[in-house]
Every structure is written in C-alpha cells, then in structure tokens.
Amino acid sequence: MDTAKESGALGSKIIGSCGGGFMVTMVDDENKYKVKQAFMEAGAIAVYEIEPIN
C-alpha cells in the first residue's frame, strides 16, 4: 500500500488473507503506468487493469 501511495494511487484496499489475497488500488490515468511499474518492481506476480462500471 505504501508503494501504491508513493507512486500516485488515490487509494488501496487489501482483500483476502492466508497468502491468497490481493490488493485493489484506484489510480487515475496520469499515474497508472507508474503505479503498475512500481508494483512489478516491488515483486508483484501480476498487475491487472480493469475499468469500473459506470
């Protein structure tokens, strides 16, 4: 979550537990590449981008 915040994320939430959880992070278009790159550099296995339903 610190990595997300430092990279420009608007907010984050950890979901799940016991090694099978994940984190949802809200990011604006301006910072999305920077946040994705920071996650990968911090050791993330994968980063997925989704669009919210309006």
Order of alpha helices (4+ residues) and beta strands (2+ residues): alpha-beta-beta-alpha
